[in-house]
Amino acid sequence: MITFLVRRIKWIIIIVGALIFWATQTDWLTGLDVWQKTEGLNIDRRYQTRGLKAPDTNIVLVGIEGSSMTLDSLGPDEINASETLQLMQEPWPWNRKVYAAVLDKLMGAGAKVVMFDFVFAGATDGDGDFRTQLQKYQDHVLIGSMFRQESGEETEKYIPPNNSLLFGNDKIIGLVNLWPDSDGVVRSANYRTSVEREYERVFHKNRLTNAVDNLVHITLKSAQRFGAHVQAPPAADLTYIDFQGPKEMYPVLPIEQMFVPKLWNSKAFEGGNVFSNKIVIVGPIAEIFHDTHETPFGTTAGPEVQAQLIAALLHNSFIQPTSRTTDVILEICMVVLALAVCLFIANVFLKVLLLLIPTAIFFVTSQMLFSHDEILLNMTGPLFCLIGTGSFGIIFQYALEQFERRRTKTVLERYVSKNVAKTILEDKRSFMDSLSGRKQTVAILFSDIRGFTSMTEAVEPEQLVAQLNEYFQEMVGKVLKEGGTLQKFIGDAIMAAWGDTHSEGAAEDSRRAVSAALQMRQGLIKLNEQWKETADRPKLATGIGINLGDVIVGNIGHPQRMEFTVLGDGVNLAARLESCTKQFHTDILIGATIEALTREHFIFRTVGLITVKGKTKPVEVFTLLSDRSVPPPDWLAPYQDAVKLYRQRQFTEAITGFKKVMEQLGGKDFLCEMYIEHASEYELVPPPDGWNAAFVLTEK
């Protein structure tokens, strides 16, 4: 399966890129809440990054609060002096004589347009007075109508003003609706609409009731009556609002202060001059009226939103979204760019960088178009095409590469050590360096089975191979556990190294090598115990030699059959030490450098100075007793003292010391016997001058 995917990886990525592009053209994806919210957040971010615009000074807000501190601060005489203030003290909804008085006061102050952000739907007291004022100022006043879906009803109704307020003139009516997006944020307006458009927009199948066609928004009518050359956007679509900023961009004048003479003549109202030749919006400001809306700049009262709509109309400032054709072309380009990065760039970090750079450029470009040209670029679709295709390509390629790497590593590990396989696959530079060879300090371990040749003659081949496989599985497992490299099998022998493919320092490499040897000793004891119960599994004995030295690390062989290995005197000495275990009747021999680096971790016994065949300089060797988890045996110190006496030519004293050690060991010990034999000879015939106490080995 992995091979199938690897061979077709490019086509798979191309197909997924095409599917991602196709998905961006479907309502199934673009209609998801998460998609809509993401696009909404992208739009809001652009408003907020652009910053604030100056409010239009031609617009003034008169706000109605839920409870008025002004009225509470007035005395009875001041309230009794104004019928309107007295009516304001009555429970909500107010007598409509209040609005009649407000309209008359504003028009008397020179207001050019008065817009009531209310739907005066029901009949109530004062309708006659209000109607009279509406008729009187019909060319300068507007009141609201709206679409509303009643609780429990499936259809949305058109709610016009109470008919008793009208006088056959529907020109004073305008829609006050604000249209939130699916995430509840108002970002756009519908300046012109109709029954059919609202029917399609809201219900898709349930027709609106009690509606009229060719409905115009109250803000558009207000701007047109103000006398501005308003170029209203087309009626076919919602138009993004060019918001000037958050709430309180337009200061709100409390409605009740208009009827307090001392406040009317204050700096805030300037005796009514503040309304002269202005558009005045009268509406609810307090939260108890539930006329607040979420905008890109936060929660804002309905009349303040209406003011920002009017300002956009007065300045002919509209946010224009890009066409669907532009969006499709951009989405195709993003898919192609992502495919090019995934298919033609090899380095994964460079791939990520080449995806991040166009993403950043796209963010900056979309912001500049929005801030300076009032163009709203669709971001979610193109970014989804770029990031979706690119992410899939990178992750898919990386995952397949890792699967393929693991599969290759598994195959390699059957023929070379895990460390070599890891170096080939992960540390390619180190591996390439090794092709030409390099000098390095490496700990080398050789392990060999004693009497293997005679075993091959006495044991059936199938039984021998089975036992060898069990043996190698146990021994090699110890090497790998300690991070060693299995260099090769030489018949029944094992060659391992620490520090060839990677090094943790000579001391740590040495410690791991000795620890592996100790575990191999314990592992063999365990195997021999198990084999006691099996007649076709003879007992095995091994010899292990360990040495630390400078070697050449490299790939050696024929171009068609290379072998990653180590060469040099350090390797040869380790092999000689393994062979010497037979002559010294011990299972492990350690070189002097290894012993010096690891004596804090392990307990060693001096074997002696030896001169191997082909060398003239003797080397000190030791045998491994145990790690430091157990105390040194009592006989070890006397033994080491006896060895010192031997090397100092005090042969009689040395013989006495070795004999005492043998008594402690139960009367038999090969090394003690060896030293006693040589010391006895030297008692009779002293060694020549320049004697170095070394044992000369004549065999490899």
N, C-alpha and C positions, 0 to 999 in steps of 0.2 A: 504493500500500500504506500509506504513512504517513497519507495523508488518510483512508483507511478506518479506521485505528486511532484517529486523533484524534477522528473523529466518534463512535466507540463506546468511548472511553476509560473512561467511568464504568461501563459494563456489563462491560467486560473486567476492571476491578479488582474489581467485585462478584463476578463468576464465580470469579476466582482466590481471593478471600477464602472463598467457599463451598467451593472445592476444598481449601483449606488446612484448613478445619474438618473436612471429610470425611476427610482424610488422618489427622487426629488420632484418628479413631474406628476406624482399621484397625490390625491387627497388623502389616501391612507396614511402617508407619512406627514405631509404638511398640515394635515388637520389634527394631528395629535396635540394634546395640551402641552406637552413638554416642548414641542416644536414651536408652538405659538408663544409660549412664555419666553423661550430663548430669543426669538425674534423681537419680542416686546422689550426684553432687557437690553438687547443690542440697540434698539431705537432710543430707549431712555438714556442709555449711556452717552449717546451722541448729543442729546439735548443738554445733559449735565456737563459734558466736556466743553460744548460750545459756550456755555455760560449764559448770563442774563442779557436781555435786550431792554432798552429804555421803554417804560410804559407810555402809552399815547395820552398826552395831556388833554385831548378832546373828550376823554371819557371820565365820568365821575360816578362813584358808587354811593348809593344811599342804602344803608343796611338796616334790617329789622332784627333785633336781638330777641332772645326768648324772654328775658326779664331786663328791665332798664334801670340802671343805676341813676340815670338822669332824672327819671320820674321820682325815684325814691328821695333824691336830694332836693326836689322842689317843694316849696311851701304850698299850702292849700290855696292861697290867693292866686299864685301863678298858674296852678292847674285849673282852678275855677275860671280863670280869665280866658281859657282856650277850650272850646267844645271838643276839638280834635284830641287834646291831651286827655280830656275826661273819657273819651271813647277808647283811647289806648289803654286805659286802666281796666277796661272790661275784659273778661276771659276771651281767649282766642277761639275762633277766628274773629277778627275785628269787624265792626260795622263798616260797610264800604264807604260810608261818608268820609272815613279816614283817608282812603285812596283818592276820593274826589278832592279833598282838601290838599293832599300832597300834590296831585297833578296841577291844581290851580296855582298853588304856591310856586311850583317849579316853573310853570309856563310864565307866571308873572315875573319870575327872576330872569327870564330870557332864555330858558332852556330850548334848544333847537329840536331835540328828540327826547321823549321820555319813554323808556322801555320798562314795563312791569314784568319781572321774571316770575310770574304767577299764572296759574290757570284758574280763573275765577269760574269754576264749574257749577257749583250749586247756587241756588237763590238764597239771599240773606238780606238782612236789614241794610238799608242805604243803597240798594241797587239803583234806585231812581236817580239819586244825586250823582252817583258815579257815572251812570249812563249820560246824564246831562253834560258832565265834564268831558267824557269821551267823545261825544258828538261835537262839542265845542272845539276841541283840539284834535279832531280826527286826522288831520294831516301831519300831526307831530307826535302822536302817541301810538304805542303798540302794546298789546296784551297777549298772553300766551295760550297756546293749545299744545296738546301732546299725545303721543301714543303711550298707552299703558296697558299692561296685562294684569287684569284683576286676579286676586287670589282664587285658586280653584278653577279658573277658566283656561281653556286651551287657546283661545284666540286673543289677539291684541286689539284693543279698541282705540279708536281715535276720540279723544276727549276735547271738545271745543269749549269755549267760554259759555257761561250761562246766556241763553238766548235773550234774556231780559236786559242784558247789557248792550246788546247789539241793536243796530238801527238800520239793518239791511246793508251794512258796509263791512265785508269780511277783509278789507284791506288793512284793518287795524290788528288782524290776527296773524301770529307767526309761531312756528314750532319752537318750543323751548327744550326739546329733548337733547341730551348729550349721549353719544353712542360709545359705550365702553367696549374694548376688545374682549376676547375670551378670558383674559386674565384679570378683567375688572378695571383696567386702566383706560382712561379716556385719552386717546391720541389723535382722533380724527373727528371730523364733523361732516354732516350731510346738509349742505346749504340749500339744496333743492331735492325734493323727493316726490314720491307719489305712492298711491295705494299699492300698485303692482310691485314697485321696487321694495317697499317695506315687507310686502307679502313674501317675496323671494328671499330677502335678507334674513328675516326673523324666523319664519315658519317653514318655508320651502313647500308646504302643502296646505296649511290652514289659512284661509283667506281672512284678511282684516275685515272688521265690521265697522259700520257707522263712519266710514272714511270718505274723504274727498280727494280728488286728484290734484296734481300740481301744487303741492304744499311747499312753502318757502320758510326757511328758518328765520326766526325773529331777529337774529343778529344781521343777516343779510338785508332784511327790510330796514333795520335801524341804520345801517351804513348807507343804504341808498337814499333814505330820507334825509340823512345828514348832508347830502349833496356831493359826496365824493364820487369820483369816477371809478366805481367799483367794477372790477372785472371778476365776477364770480366764477369759480371753477365749474367744470361741467357737472351736470346733475347725475351722471351715470354712476359715479363712485363716491365713496367716502374720501374726504380730503384731509390730509394730515395737517394738524393745527400748528402754526408757527408760534408756539408758546413763548411769551416773554420771560417767564420765570415762575417762582412758587407763589404761595399765598401772600397777601399784603403787598403785592406789587402795586396794586391800586388801593390807596387809603380809603377806608369806609367811613362815611359820615353817618352818625346815628339819626334815624328818621325823626325821633321825637324832639331832637334839638332844633329842628326847623321851626318849631312852634313856641320856642322860648325866646322872647325878643332879645335878651342880653346875649344869648348864644348865637342867635341868627346874625347879630351885628358883630360877632367876634371874628378873630383872624381866620378861623376855620371856614366860616360861611361868607365872610365879607359882605354881609347884608344881601346875600343872594348872588353876588357877582361871580362866585365860584361856579355857578351853573350857566352863566351867560354863554350862549352859542355853543353849548356842549351836549353830548349824548349822556343822558342820566339814566343809569340802571338802578331800578328799585327792586330789591329782592331780599330773601331770607339769608342771614349770615350765620345764625346760631346753629349748633349741631343738632338741637332738638327738632329742627325742621327737616332733618335727614336729607338736606340738599347739599351734601358734600360729595366730592368726586376725587378719585385717585388720578393723578396726572403724572407725567414723567418727572415733575419736580415735587411730588408729594401730594398730600391731601389738601384740596382747595375747595372753597365754597362755590356753589353753582353760579351766582352772579359774577364772581371773579373770573371764572372760566369763560362766561359769556363776554366779559369785557375783553379778554384776550382774543376771542374769536373776532370781535368787532375790529380790534386793532389790526389784526392780520388782513382783514378786508379793506380797511382804510388805506393800508400801505401796499395793497396788492401783493402780499407776502405769503406765498403758499409753498409748502414742502412738496416737491414733486417726486413721487416714486419712479424708479426706472421701469421701463416697459418689460413685459414678460419675455419678449424676444431678446432684450439685453441680458436679462437674468439667465436665460437658457444658454446663450453664447458664453457668458461668464462661467457658468457651471461646467460646460464642456471644456473650457480652457483649464479650469482647475483640475478636472479629472485627468486631462492629458498631461498637465504639469506633474501631478502626483505619480502617474504611471512612468513618466520619463525619469523621475528621481528614483523610483523603486527599481526600475529595470536596467538603468544604465549607470547607476552609482553603486559602487561596491561597499564602501565604508559606511557602517550603520550610523556612526556619529555625524558624518557628512550628510547622510540622508535626512536625519532629523533636523540638522541646521538648515538644509535647503528647503525643508518644509516650513520651518519657523520663520525664515526670512520673508517669503511671500505672504505668510499669514500676517506678520507685522506690517508689511507694506500695504496689505489690503485694509487693515484696521486704520492705518494713517490716512490712506486715500479716501476711504468711506467717510472719515471724520471731516476731512478737508472739503469734500463735495457737499457734505451736510452743512458745515459752518459757513462756507463762503459762497456756495452756489445753490443752496437750498435744494439739493438733490438727495433723495433717500435711496441709497443703494441697498438692495437686498443682500444681507450678509449670511444668513443662516444656510441657505441653499449652497452657495459657492464654498463656504467654509466646510460644510458637511462633505461636499465632493472632494475637497482638497485633503482635509484631515482624515475623513473616513477612508478614502482610497489609500492615502499615504500610510495611515496607521495599519490598515489591514496588510498592505504590502510589506511593511517593515516587520511587523509581528509574525506574519505568515512565513516570510523568508527566514527570519531568525529562528522560529520554532522548527522549521524543517532542517535548518542548518544544525541546530542542536540535536535533533533526532538522528540526522545523518552522522554527526560527529560521534554521538554515543554508539551508533551502530558500527561505525568504522573503528572506534576505540575498542569495542568488544571484540571485533575481528582481529585487530592488531595485538590485543593483549593475549591472544592465543599463540602468538609467534614471538612477541617481544614483551619486555617488562611493562608494567603499568606506567612507570615513570617515563620510559622511552616513548610510549604511546602518547602520554600527556604532553611531553615536550614536542613531539611531531605535530600534534593537533592544536596546541594552545600557545606554546612558546616557539613559534616558527623561527624567530630571529636566532634564538639560542641553538636551535637544531641546525639552521643553516651555517652558523659559525662552526658547529662541530664537524661539518663536512670537510673542512680544511684542517681540522685538528686543533686542539688547544691543550696547554699544560695546566694541570689542576691537581690539587691535593685531594686524594680520595681514600676512603677506608674500603679495603678489599677483604672479602670473606670467601674462603674456599671450604667446601664440605665434601667428604668422600666416604663411601661405604667400605668398611674393612672386609676383605675376603670376598669381594663381589665376583671375581673371576671364577673361584671354585663354586660359588653359588649357582652360576649359570650352568655348570655341568651337573649339578645335583638336583635342580628344581625344574619342573616342567615350564616351558616358555610362557604359557598362559598364566600360570600361577605367579611366575616371576614378574611379568608385566603388571599384573593386578596389584602385587605387593609394592612394586616400585611406584605405581600411581598413587597408592595410599600414602606411601612415604613422602613422595614429592609434594602431595597436596598439603601434608602437615608441615613439612620443612619450609616450603616456599611461602606458605601462609604466614609463618613467623617473620620471614624477611619482609614481605609486603606490609605486614602490620607495623613494622618499625620504619616504614618509608624507604626501604631499600630498593635498588634496581636489580631485577633478576637478569644478569648479563647473559647467561647461557647455561645449558646443560651439557656437560662433557661426559657422556655415558651416564654413569651413576653419580657423577660429581655435580655439585652446584657451585656456580660462581656468582657472587652478588657484590654490589658496590653501593656506597653512600657518598654523595657529593659529586657524582658524575653528571646527572641531569640537572640537579639543583643542590645547593649546599646550604646547610644551616650553621656552618662553621665547623672547623675541624673537631672541636671538643664534642659538639652535639652529634656530628656524624659518627664519631668514634663510639660515643655512648650507645647510640642506636645499634651499631654493629655488634657490640659486645652483648647488649640486651637481647638481640636476635639470636646470638649463639647460645646464650643461657636458656632461652625459650626453646630452641631446637633440641638442646640436651633433654629438657623436661618433656618435650613433645615425643622424643624417641622412647623415653622411659614409658610414657603412656601407651605408645603403639606396641611396644614389646609386651606390656601387660595384656593388652587386648589380643595379641597374636598367640599368647600361651594357649588359648582355647582352640586355636586353629592349627591343625597338623601341617598344613601346606604353607604356613607362614613362619620361616625360621627367624630366629632372633638376629637383629642387626646391631652392628656397632659402627660408629662413625668417628672420623677425625675432622677437626675444624681448625683452620689457621686464619688469623686476622692480622692485617698489617695496615698501617697508614703511611702513605708516601706520595710523592709527586709522580703522576702518570700522564700519559697522552690520551686524551679523550677524543674519539672521532669515529667516522664511518670507514670501515675497512672492508675490502673485498673486491669483487668483480662488479662492473657496472650493472650486470643483471642480477647480482645477489650481494647486496651490501649488508654489513653487520655493524651495529652501533656497539662499540666495545671500548675497553681501556687496555693500554699497553705500557710496559716499562718495568723497571726494577722493583717498584712497589708491588706490582702484581706478581712478579716472579717470587719475591720473598714470601708473600702470603701463601702461594702454592707450596713453597718449600716448608713453611711452618706446618701446613696441613700434613705433609708427608712425614715431618719429624714427629708428629704425635705417635706414630708407630714405634719409633725408636725410644721415645721417652715414656711410653705406656700411659699416655694421657689422652683425653678426647679433645681438648682445646688448648691451643698455643696462641699466645698474644704477643705482638711486638712491643718493644719498649716504649715507643711513642704513644701507642694506644693506652698502655698501662698508666703512663704519666698523666694523660689527659682524663682518665676515667677512674682513678684510684679512689676518688671521693664517693663514687657510686658502687664500686665493686671491690671484692676481696680477692687479691691475686696471691699466688705462690710462685716464688722464683724457681725457675727451672735451671737456668744457667746461661752462660755465654756460649754461643755456638758460631762456628764458621761454616757456612754452607758451601757446597761444591761450586767452584768457580769464583769464590770471593776470598779475600784475605783478611778483611776487617771483620772481627766478631760482632755479633749483635746479641743483646740481652733478650731473653724470652721468658714468658710467664705462663702459668696455667690458671684458668679461672676456677675459683672455688664457689663463690656465690655473690649475690648483691649485698648491700649494706643493711638489708632488713633483718639480717641475723648477725650476731657478733662474730668476730674472728675466732677460730678454734684456738684452744690453749696451746697447742703444739706449734702454731705457726711462728710465733716470735722466736722460740728456741731454734726452730729449723732455719729461719733467716739468719740467726746469729752463727749457726754452724756453717752456713754457706760462706759467710764473711771470713770465718776462721780458715776455711779451705782456701779461699782466694788469697789470704795473707800467709799461706804456706805453713800454717799451724795445723798440720795434718793430724797429729795425735789428739789435740783438743777437738778438732773437727769431728774425728771418728767418734769420740765420746759423746759429743753433742748429737750426732745423727742417731746413735744407738738409743739415747734417751728419747728422742722423738719417735723412733720405731716402737719403743715400749708403750708410749702414749697412744700410738696408732694400732696397737694390738700385735706387734711383732713383725709386721711385714709392710714394706713400702718400697716401691721400685726406685724412686729418686734417692731415698736415703741409702739404699743398697748400692746404687750406682756411685754415689759420692764416697761411700765407705770403701768400695773396691778401688777406686782411683786414688784415694788418700792412702790406702794401705800400700799401693805400689810406689807412691811417691815417698813414703816413709823409708822404703828400702833404697829406692833410687830417686833422689830428689830431681825435680824438673830443672831444665837448663835456665840460665839467666834470660830474662825477657819473656818468661812464661806468662801467659795472660789468663790462665785458668779456663780457656775456651775448649769446647768439645768440637773437634773437626769432623764434619760429616762428609763421607765419601760417596753418598748416594743422594740422588735428587728426591 
